[in-house]
């Protein structure tokens, strides 16, 4: 039985610190009140857990300001774990480690240390060339000084991410004043820009095979040419 003190205006309160020897699971809190021989009681169901809440995340550098989930060999993966009791109280003492599937630390935990600045546990791992590529699971495990334990996980991508390059294309324009045809390289994302453009044929017959690319020499083009003086041509 724990006495409740009248704190203000008929409100009664007190507290109880849960011990490591107390059983976990369902508890029932029963409050009894007595006034001038009259009694009343009420109760509330509680759950006592010895599990910690662990939220892990990864970042690009030691400032832990830019989240990042994709890492290539040679890159350092910075890990931050927020560890709390069930009520949100930060766990500042104890032990915390992390492991990553498919890597050299898949079975050898990396130790995290508590940062009072970030109010979180931090550490890092440099990805190796021998680590498996693809989605891997980073799991953080923690235990506080009372023996409460918990874990949390997040997914990271390991390996070089490549994109399909855009093919190199050519844009052809016709100058009606100089009667010159200009070829411009159109290089999209991922393609390699050319250093030279080579003309494969100068035969007039090649132009006549494509009516849209044939001009009459006066800068206007034939009846299928565009009024702007631009012309379509075959790609070399």
C-alpha positions, 0 to 999 in steps of 0.5 A, a space after each residue: 500500500 502506498 499513501 497518496 498525498 493531497 497535492 492541490 484541490 483534492 488531487 492526490 498523487 504519489 509514485 512507484 519506481 518499478 524494480 528489476 525484480 518486479 514481474 513483467 506483464 499485466 498489472 492492476 493499479 487499485 486506488 482506495 479512498 476513505 472519507 468520514 467512514 465512506 469508502 470507494 475504489 477504482 482500478 486501472 490495467 497497466 502493462 509493465 515491460 522490460 523492453 527498450 524502444 530502439 530507433 536506428 537510422 543511417 547518415 552520410 557523415 559524423 554530423 548526423 544531419 543528412 540521412 542516407 540509406 545507399 552506400 558504396 564500397 569505401 563509404 562510411 555508414 554513420 549510425 544513430 540510435 535513439 534508445 528510450 524506456 517505454 515512457 520515452 525517457 532516454 537511456 544514457 547508460 548501458 550498452 548498445 551495438 549494431 550489426 549489418 547482414 551481408 557484411 563483415 559485421 554480420 556477426 561481429 557487433 560494432 559498439 555504439 557510444 552515447 552522445 549527450 549532444 545528440 541525445 542518442 547512441 552513435 557509431 560508424 562502419 566503412 563498407 568493404 568491397 567484399 560486402 554483399 550488394 543489395 538490401 541489407 538489414 542493420 539491427 541495433 541492440 541495447 541493454 540498460 543498467 537495469 537489464 532492460 533490453 531491446 532492438 530496432 532495425 532499418 534497411 540499407 542498400 549496399 553497392 554501386 547504383 547505376 543508371 541506364 545511360 541516354 543514347 547519344 543523338 544528333 541534331 541536324 540544322 540547315 543554314 539557308 544563308 550559308 547553305 551549311 548543314 550543322 550537326 549538334 551532339 545531343 547528350 543526355 544523362 549518362 552518355 559520353 559526349 563526343 569529341 569529334 563529329 564525322 561526316 560519312 557521306 557528301 554525295 548529293 544522292 544521299 540527300 535526294 533519298 530523303 525529300 525532307 532533307 533536300 533543298 533547292 539551293 536557294 535556302 527555301 527547300 522543296 515543297 516538303 521542306 520546313 519554312 524555317 529552313 531546318 531539315 531532317 537528315 539521317 543519323 550517321 
